[in-house]
Amino acid sequence: MNATLHSAFRADQSLFADAAEEFIARNHFERPTLVIDRARVAAQYDALADGLGRASIHYAVKANPEPKIIRLLVEKGCHFDAASRGEIALCLAQGAAPADISFGNTVKKASDIAYAYGVGVDLFAADAEEELEKIAFNAPGARVYLRVIVENSAADWPLSRKFGCAPGALPGLLDHAVALGLRPVGLSFHVGSQTRRAAFWNPVLDQVAGLWHAAVAAGHDFDLLNIGGGFPAFYGEAIEAPRLYAAQVMQAVEARFGHVPHIMAEPGRGMVAEAGHIAAEVLLVSRKSPSDLHRWVYLDIGKFSGLAETMDEAIRYQFSTVHDGGETGPCILAGPSCDSADILYENRPVQLPEALRAGDRIVIRNCGAYTTTYASIGFNGFPPLDVIIL
Ligand SMILES: *Cc1c(COP(=O)(O)O)cnc(C)c1O
C-alpha cells in the first residue's frame, strides 16, 4: 500500500524532462521572464482528462491566458471558463466554440452578458438575485448554475466569501431564476485553490451534495454539477499525481451525487503551474547589520511584477541557482519596488546558497499559473513579466 501510494506522489521534479528549465539555462534575459513548455501543459491536460473521466474540463483562463496555451487546449478538446468579455473574445479568437465556453464569474457587467449571449455563450454563473435579473434581461432563457459558499476549505490559497450564496439563500434564488425564465441547471462551488489532497474535498462535497439533493427534491431538474478548480501544483510539499488526484475526486463526487448527466471541472493552477519557470536576477544580497543571522536577498521580480501569490506567504515557490549544492543559509526575499509590502518571504525565510551574489540568475520554479496575470503594468518603472512559450 505504502509503495503504491508513494509512487503516485510527485515529489521529485527531476524525473521529468524540463524543456523550460533547459531553455532558461541556455539563454540570457534582460528582464524577468516566464518560460512555458507547452508540451507540459498538454501532458497535464491528458492526465487530468484521464483522471476526470466523463467530466468535461473548462480551463480557468485567468490562470494563464497566453493565446498559444488557449490554442493548444482548444486543439486538445478542452472547454473554457471565462470571467469577462475579454476572456471570451480570447477563447473565440483561438478557435473555441461558444458552446464550449462558460461565463463563470458571478459578478458580470451587464454589457458583457449581452456580448456573451450575442456570440452564442449559453451557460452563466450566478449567486445573487440581481445577477439573475441581469442575466435574464441580457441573456433571456439562458442556462444558469448557482454558486454556493463552502466552508472548511483546507486549501493553501482558500477563497473568501466573496463568491457564492449561503446555503439558506439557495432555494429562493433557484425559484427566482425559474420565475425570470432562466433555466437553473445545477450548482457550482470552488473547494479552494491549491487543495493538496483529494481527501480534502470530502467535507466540501458533503455540503454541496446536501444542497443538491434538497433542490432536486424541491423539483429542480438539475443536470449539471460544476466542481470548480483547486487541483494542486507541486511547490515543494508532496501532492498526489494529477491523474490519481482527479480520479479520486470523481470517485468522491459520484459516491455523493449519483449519476449527474454533466459534470464539469475548472482547473487553472493544476493545468499550467508546473509547465513554467521564471528566470529572474538577484539585485542585492545584504545584511542590515554585521550580526544579522538573515541575509536580505532582493530580486528583480516581486509582489507587483508577478509573484502576488506570495501574499501572506501562502504559496511558497521553489528556487534554483547556479550555486545549488553549496552551503545555504536563511534569507528574507524581497522584490525590487520601493513599496515596503514588496517582501516575498520573511516569516518563514528561504534557504539560499551562501555564495549567492548580485547579478546571479535565480529560477523560480513552477510559476506557470497566476503570475503574468498578476503583474502590474510597470510599478516603479519595472517592466511587467515577459513570457516565452516553447
Ligand atoms: C480561478 C477559478 C478557477 C481555477 O481555480 P484553480 O484553483 O486555479 O484550479 C476555477 N473556477 C473559478 C470559478 C475560478 O474563479
The ligand as a Gaussian input file, in Angstrom:
#p B3LYP/6-31G(d) Opt

LIG

0 1
 C       -9.959000      30.827000     -10.577000
 C      -11.092000      29.897000     -10.763000
 C      -10.852000      28.539000     -11.011000
 C       -9.466000      27.929000     -11.047000
 O       -9.018000      27.621000      -9.766000
 P       -7.662000      26.810000      -9.538000
 O       -7.580000      26.684000      -8.074000
 O       -6.561000      27.583000     -10.151000
 O       -7.815000      25.488000     -10.204000
 C      -11.941000      27.733000     -11.251000
 N      -13.204000      28.218000     -11.223000
 C      -13.466000      29.510000     -10.970000
 C      -14.878000      29.984000     -10.976000
 C      -12.430000      30.385000     -10.723000
 O      -12.701000      31.675000     -10.475000

